[in-house]
């Protein structure tokens, strides 16, 4: 039985978080997230040095396409055979794909077909892996909100450390070492997931086809107005805020203050995410999405601080505030999904939720280049600021979202 060692701020007894299973799951996520954070730098530097910007674009595109196309199937299979089994299998595939690219770089110049094939398989594996990330948390933690807050802090730390580690490895040893370390992160992640004991296999159920399971997942997703309405709003957030921000922000900050300033800005964002995760662990609002929507308004400080071109300390402070806001909303959202969706359909519902969220980001990334050639980047970021405020207002105006209560 899980030991009780503390009380929450609301007076409820808090179960112990760092059980054996959560420790293994936390370790798996940390090393996996570290590898994920390393790869954009590796692709940009290693592939770009050989095949140019277009090569980097092709490699990233063939990863994204299967991820978006097949993630809903990943949700079905996770509900059928169990989330842990799918995640371990996906980690095994990515260990092989990244290891093959590492060997190719050690041997010389990898052919483009190998980079594309490995990237496509890795994207497909990620589609099989991602739906289980949400479904595993209630299995390994009695208190999903504390678990999500802790995982969000780890995510922020890896987003800070991963690019730095990748850059050092590229400088000291070359691309092969980066891909080899990335393969090692998936190997360790799979091993840690395999050691988790409290993960029952999917419950027996009546025979059905994959497409029947897809329809059931869609019906479950569509039946929750608080969920699909947020995802509809989130498409606009991805299209006008998340998608354009990184290309525009890095360009404007780098041109005005230098590359080091952009690094400090991202460090501020990471620190804010850590603080937001800590706040989310302690604060338990009765209406989590309403509270999250109010706090998320602070995210507008990120595009606004870049557009107004302030001194570096103000720029960092704006990203710190935005990081706090984003982390708090993320924990409120993840916890609501995990605790208010039945376990037998959680992975499928998560797949539809992630697919909808990512679609807007992908379109925004594709359109930001042509848009920036017509509209000044600063004006686009002011638009992003306005859209952020509008998205928060929309979330708070939707009654099922505003009135949703904590489980």
C-alpha positions as CSV (number, residue, x, y, z in Angstrom):
1,X,0.0,0.0,0.0
2,X,1.2,3.5,-0.8
3,X,2.5,5.4,2.2
4,X,0.9,8.7,3.2
5,X,3.5,11.3,4.3
6,X,2.0,14.8,3.9
7,X,-1.1,16.9,3.6
8,X,-2.0,19.0,0.7
9,X,-2.8,22.7,1.0
10,X,-6.5,21.8,0.9
11,X,-6.1,19.5,3.9
12,X,-6.3,16.3,2.0
13,X,-3.8,13.6,2.7
14,X,-1.2,13.4,-0.1
15,X,0.0,10.0,-1.2
16,X,3.8,9.5,-1.6
17,X,4.9,10.4,-5.1
18,X,8.3,8.8,-5.4
19,X,7.2,5.2,-5.5
20,X,9.3,2.6,-7.3
21,X,7.1,2.8,-10.4
22,X,7.0,6.6,-10.6
23,X,10.7,6.8,-10.2
24,X,11.2,4.5,-13.2
25,X,8.7,6.4,-15.2
26,X,10.3,9.7,-14.3
27,X,13.7,8.4,-15.3
28,X,12.3,7.1,-18.6
29,X,10.7,10.5,-19.4
30,X,13.8,12.5,-18.4
31,X,16.2,10.6,-20.6
32,X,13.7,10.5,-23.5
33,X,12.9,14.2,-23.3
34,X,16.7,14.9,-23.2
35,X,17.1,13.0,-26.4
36,X,14.2,14.8,-28.0
37,X,15.6,18.1,-27.0
38,X,19.0,17.2,-28.6
39,X,17.7,16.2,-32.0
40,X,16.6,19.6,-33.5
41,X,20.1,20.9,-32.9
42,X,21.7,17.7,-34.3
43,X,19.5,17.8,-37.4
44,X,20.1,21.5,-38.0
45,X,23.9,21.3,-37.6
46,X,24.7,17.8,-38.9
47,X,22.2,17.4,-41.7
48,X,22.4,21.0,-42.6
49,X,26.2,20.8,-43.0
50,X,25.8,18.0,-45.5
51,X,22.5,18.7,-47.3
52,X,21.7,22.3,-46.5
53,X,18.5,23.9,-45.2
54,X,16.3,22.0,-47.6
55,X,17.8,18.7,-46.3
56,X,17.0,19.7,-42.8
57,X,13.4,20.6,-43.9
58,X,12.9,17.2,-45.6
59,X,14.2,15.3,-42.6
60,X,11.9,17.1,-40.2
61,X,9.0,16.9,-42.5
62,X,9.1,13.2,-42.9
63,X,9.2,12.8,-39.1
64,X,6.2,15.1,-38.6
65,X,4.0,13.6,-41.4
66,X,3.8,10.0,-40.0
67,X,3.5,11.3,-36.4
68,X,0.3,13.3,-37.3
69,X,-1.1,10.7,-39.6
70,X,-0.7,7.7,-37.3
71,X,-1.0,9.0,-33.7
72,X,-4.7,8.1,-33.6
73,X,-3.7,4.5,-34.4
74,X,-1.1,4.7,-31.6
75,X,-4.0,5.5,-29.3
76,X,-6.0,2.5,-30.5
77,X,-3.0,0.1,-30.1
78,X,-2.2,1.5,-26.6
79,X,-5.7,0.8,-25.5
80,X,-5.6,-2.7,-27.0
81,X,-2.3,-4.0,-25.8
82,X,-1.4,-1.6,-23.0
83,X,0.5,1.7,-23.1
84,X,3.7,0.4,-21.6
85,X,4.1,-2.3,-24.2
86,X,3.6,0.2,-27.0
87,X,6.1,2.7,-25.5
88,X,8.8,0.1,-24.9
89,X,8.3,-1.1,-28.5
90,X,8.5,2.5,-29.8
91,X,11.7,3.1,-27.8
92,X,13.2,-0.1,-29.3
93,X,12.5,1.1,-32.9
94,X,14.0,4.6,-32.2
95,X,17.1,3.0,-30.6
96,X,17.7,1.2,-33.9
97,X,16.9,4.2,-36.2
98,X,19.1,6.6,-34.3
99,X,21.8,4.0,-33.9
100,X,21.9,3.4,-37.6
101,X,22.2,7.1,-38.4
102,X,25.0,7.3,-35.8
103,X,26.9,4.5,-37.5
104,X,26.5,6.2,-40.9
105,X,27.9,9.5,-39.6
106,X,30.9,7.6,-38.0
107,X,31.5,5.9,-41.3
108,X,31.4,9.1,-43.4
109,X,28.5,10.9,-45.0
110,X,25.1,9.2,-44.6
111,X,23.0,9.0,-47.7
112,X,19.9,11.1,-47.8
113,X,17.6,8.0,-48.2
114,X,18.9,6.7,-44.9
115,X,18.3,9.9,-43.1
116,X,14.7,10.1,-44.5
117,X,13.9,6.5,-43.8
118,X,15.2,6.7,-40.2
119,X,13.3,10.0,-39.6
120,X,10.1,8.5,-41.0
121,X,10.4,5.4,-38.8
122,X,11.2,7.5,-35.8
123,X,8.1,9.7,-36.4
124,X,6.0,6.6,-36.7
125,X,7.4,5.2,-33.5
126,X,6.7,8.5,-31.8
127,X,3.1,8.3,-32.9
128,X,2.9,4.9,-31.2
129,X,4.6,6.2,-28.1
130,X,2.9,9.6,-27.4
131,X,-0.6,8.5,-26.6
132,X,0.6,6.3,-23.7
133,X,2.4,9.3,-22.0
134,X,-0.8,10.6,-20.6
135,X,-2.3,7.1,-19.9
136,X,0.7,6.0,-17.9
137,X,0.6,8.8,-15.3
138,X,-2.5,7.6,-13.4
139,X,-1.0,4.1,-13.4
140,X,2.3,5.1,-11.7
141,X,1.1,8.0,-9.5
142,X,-1.8,8.2,-7.0
143,X,-1.7,12.0,-7.4
144,X,-1.6,12.9,-11.1
145,X,-1.4,16.6,-10.5
146,X,1.8,16.4,-8.5
147,X,3.2,13.9,-11.0
148,X,2.4,16.2,-13.9
149,X,3.9,19.2,-12.2
150,X,7.1,17.2,-11.5
151,X,7.3,16.0,-15.0
152,X,6.8,19.5,-16.4
153,X,9.8,20.7,-14.3
154,X,11.9,17.8,-15.8
155,X,10.7,18.8,-19.3
156,X,11.9,22.4,-18.7
157,X,15.3,21.2,-17.5
158,X,15.8,18.9,-20.5
159,X,14.8,21.7,-22.9
160,X,17.6,23.8,-21.4
161,X,20.2,21.1,-21.2
162,X,19.5,19.1,-24.4
163,X,20.5,21.7,-26.9
164,X,23.6,22.6,-24.9
165,X,24.7,19.0,-24.7
166,X,24.0,18.5,-28.4
167,X,26.1,21.5,-29.3
168,X,29.0,20.4,-27.1
169,X,29.0,16.9,-28.6
170,X,28.8,18.3,-32.1
171,X,31.8,20.5,-31.4
172,X,33.9,18.0,-29.6
173,X,33.1,14.7,-31.3
174,X,30.8,15.2,-34.3
175,X,27.3,14.2,-35.4
176,X,27.8,10.5,-34.9
177,X,28.2,10.9,-31.1
178,X,25.0,13.0,-30.9
179,X,22.9,10.4,-32.6
180,X,24.6,7.6,-30.6
181,X,23.7,9.4,-27.3
182,X,20.2,9.9,-28.6
183,X,19.9,6.2,-29.4
184,X,21.1,5.5,-25.8
185,X,18.4,7.7,-24.3
186,X,15.7,5.6,-26.0
187,X,17.4,2.4,-24.8
188,X,17.5,3.6,-21.2
189,X,13.9,4.9,-21.5
190,X,12.6,1.5,-22.8
191,X,14.5,-0.3,-20.0
192,X,13.0,1.9,-17.3
193,X,9.5,1.5,-18.7
194,X,10.0,-2.3,-18.8
195,X,10.9,-2.3,-15.1
196,X,7.6,-0.7,-14.1
197,X,5.4,-3.2,-12.3
198,X,2.1,-1.5,-11.7
199,X,0.9,-1.4,-15.3
200,X,-1.9,-3.9,-16.0
201,X,-2.4,-4.9,-19.6
202,X,-5.5,-3.7,-21.4
203,X,-8.6,-5.2,-20.0
204,X,-10.4,-8.0,-22.0
205,X,-13.2,-6.7,-24.1
206,X,-15.4,-7.7,-26.9
207,X,-13.7,-8.2,-30.3
208,X,-13.7,-5.2,-32.5
209,X,-11.8,-3.8,-35.5
210,X,-9.2,-1.1,-35.4
211,X,-11.6,1.3,-37.2
212,X,-14.3,0.5,-34.7
213,X,-11.9,1.4,-32.0
214,X,-11.0,4.6,-33.8
215,X,-14.7,5.5,-34.0
216,X,-15.1,4.8,-30.3
217,X,-12.2,7.0,-29.5
218,X,-13.6,9.8,-31.7
219,X,-17.1,9.4,-30.0
220,X,-15.5,9.7,-26.6
221,X,-13.5,12.7,-27.6
222,X,-16.5,14.4,-29.3
223,X,-18.8,13.7,-26.3
224,X,-16.6,15.9,-24.0
225,X,-17.4,19.4,-25.0
226,X,-14.9,20.9,-22.6
227,X,-12.2,18.9,-24.4
228,X,-13.0,19.4,-28.1
229,X,-13.8,23.1,-27.7
230,X,-10.4,23.7,-26.2
231,X,-8.7,21.9,-29.0
232,X,-10.7,23.9,-31.6
233,X,-9.5,27.1,-29.9
234,X,-6.0,25.6,-29.7
235,X,-5.7,25.3,-33.4
236,X,-5.7,29.1,-33.6
237,X,-3.1,29.2,-30.8
238,X,-0.9,26.9,-32.8
239,X,-1.5,28.7,-36.1
240,X,-0.8,32.2,-34.9
241,X,1.3,31.8,-31.7
242,X,3.2,28.6,-31.3
243,X,4.0,28.0,-35.0
244,X,5.4,31.4,-35.8
245,X,7.1,32.2,-32.5
246,X,10.3,30.2,-32.7
247,X,11.3,31.3,-36.3
248,X,10.3,34.9,-35.7
249,X,11.6,35.2,-32.1
250,X,15.0,33.7,-32.8
251,X,15.4,36.0,-35.8
252,X,14.4,39.3,-34.1
253,X,16.2,38.6,-30.9
254,X,19.3,37.4,-32.7
255,X,19.5,40.3,-35.1
256,X,19.0,42.9,-32.4
257,X,20.9,41.5,-29.4
258,X,22.9,38.5,-30.7
259,X,22.7,34.8,-30.4
260,X,23.8,34.8,-26.8
261,X,20.8,36.9,-25.9
262,X,18.5,34.4,-27.5
263,X,20.1,31.7,-25.3
264,X,19.4,33.8,-22.2
265,X,15.8,34.4,-23.3
266,X,15.3,30.6,-23.7
267,X,16.9,30.1,-20.3
268,X,14.3,32.5,-18.8
269,X,11.5,30.6,-20.4
270,X,12.9,27.3,-18.9
271,X,13.2,28.8,-15.5
272,X,9.7,30.1,-15.7
273,X,8.5,26.6,-16.7
274,X,10.2,25.2,-13.6
275,X,8.5,27.8,-11.4
276,X,5.1,27.2,-13.0
277,X,5.5,23.4,-12.4
278,X,6.2,24.1,-8.7
279,X,3.2,26.3,-8.4
280,X,1.0,23.7,-10.1
281,X,2.1,21.0,-7.7
282,X,0.9,23.1,-4.7
283,X,-2.2,25.0,-6.0
284,X,-5.3,22.8,-6.6
285,X,-8.1,25.0,-7.9
286,X,-11.7,23.5,-7.8
287,X,-12.1,24.5,-11.5
288,X,-8.7,23.7,-13.0
289,X,-9.2,24.8,-16.6
290,X,-10.8,28.1,-15.5
291,X,-7.8,28.8,-13.3
292,X,-5.4,27.7,-16.1
293,X,-7.1,30.0,-18.6
294,X,-6.7,33.0,-16.3
295,X,-3.0,32.3,-15.7
296,X,-2.4,31.5,-19.3
297,X,-3.0,35.2,-20.2
298,X,0.6,35.7,-18.9
299,X,1.9,33.8,-21.9
300,X,1.1,36.9,-24.0
301,X,4.2,38.4,-22.4
302,X,6.4,36.2,-24.6
303,X,5.5,37.5,-28.1
304,X,4.8,41.0,-26.7
305,X,8.3,41.3,-25.1
306,X,9.9,40.3,-28.4
307,X,7.8,42.7,-30.5
308,X,8.4,45.7,-28.3
309,X,12.2,45.2,-28.5
310,X,13.0,46.0,-24.8
311,X,16.4,45.6,-23.1
312,X,17.5,42.0,-22.4
313,X,16.5,41.9,-18.7
314,X,12.9,42.8,-19.6
315,X,12.9,40.3,-22.5
316,X,14.0,37.5,-20.1
317,X,11.4,38.6,-17.5
318,X,8.7,38.4,-20.1
319,X,9.7,34.8,-21.0
320,X,10.0,33.9,-17.4
321,X,6.3,35.0,-16.9
322,X,5.2,33.2,-20.0
323,X,7.0,30.0,-18.9
324,X,5.2,30.1,-15.5
325,X,1.8,30.6,-17.3
326,X,2.4,27.8,-19.8
327,X,3.5,25.3,-17.2
328,X,0.6,25.9,-15.0
329,X,-1.9,25.6,-17.8
330,X,-0.2,22.4,-19.1
331,X,-0.5,20.7,-15.7
332,X,-4.1,21.7,-15.3
333,X,-5.0,20.4,-18.7
334,X,-3.0,17.1,-18.5
335,X,-4.5,16.3,-15.0
336,X,-8.0,17.0,-16.2
337,X,-7.7,14.7,-19.2
338,X,-6.1,11.9,-17.1
339,X,-8.6,12.0,-14.3
340,X,-11.8,12.7,-16.2
341,X,-11.5,10.2,-19.1
342,X,-12.1,6.5,-18.5
343,X,-8.9,4.5,-18.5
344,X,-10.0,2.1,-21.2
345,X,-10.3,4.9,-23.7
346,X,-7.7,7.4,-22.3
347,X,-5.0,6.6,-24.9
348,X,-7.3,7.0,-27.8
349,X,-8.8,10.3,-26.5
350,X,-5.3,11.6,-25.9
351,X,-4.3,10.7,-29.5
352,X,-7.1,12.8,-30.9
353,X,-6.3,15.6,-28.5
354,X,-2.6,15.6,-29.5
355,X,-3.3,15.4,-33.2
356,X,-5.6,18.4,-33.0
357,X,-3.2,20.4,-31.0
358,X,-0.2,19.7,-33.3
359,X,-2.1,20.4,-36.5
360,X,-2.3,24.1,-35.9
361,X,1.4,24.3,-35.0
362,X,2.5,22.5,-38.2
363,X,0.4,24.9,-40.4
364,X,1.7,27.9,-38.5
365,X,5.3,26.8,-39.1
366,X,4.7,26.2,-42.8
367,X,3.1,29.6,-43.3
368,X,5.3,31.8,-41.2
369,X,8.0,32.2,-43.9
370,X,5.6,33.4,-46.7
371,X,3.8,35.6,-44.1
372,X,7.0,37.2,-42.9
373,X,7.8,38.2,-46.5
374,X,4.6,40.2,-46.7
375,X,4.1,41.4,-43.1
376,X,6.8,42.7,-40.8
377,X,7.9,40.0,-38.2
378,X,7.3,42.5,-35.4
379,X,3.7,43.0,-36.5
380,X,3.2,39.2,-36.7
381,X,4.3,38.9,-33.1
382,X,1.9,41.7,-32.1
383,X,-0.8,39.6,-33.8
384,X,0.4,36.6,-31.8
385,X,0.0,38.6,-28.6
386,X,-3.6,39.6,-29.5
387,X,-4.4,36.0,-30.4
388,X,-3.1,34.7,-27.1
389,X,-5.4,37.1,-25.2
390,X,-8.3,36.1,-27.4
391,X,-7.6,32.4,-26.9
392,X,-7.6,32.8,-23.1
393,X,-10.9,34.8,-23.3
394,X,-12.4,32.1,-25.5
395,X,-11.4,29.4,-23.0
396,X,-13.0,31.3,-20.2
397,X,-16.2,32.1,-22.2
398,X,-16.9,28.4,-23.0
399,X,-19.2,27.3,-20.2
400,X,-18.2,23.6,-20.1
401,X,-14.5,24.6,-19.8
402,X,-15.1,27.3,-17.3
403,X,-17.3,25.1,-15.1
404,X,-15.3,21.9,-15.3
405,X,-14.5,20.7,-11.8
406,X,-11.5,18.9,-10.5
407,X,-11.9,15.1,-10.1
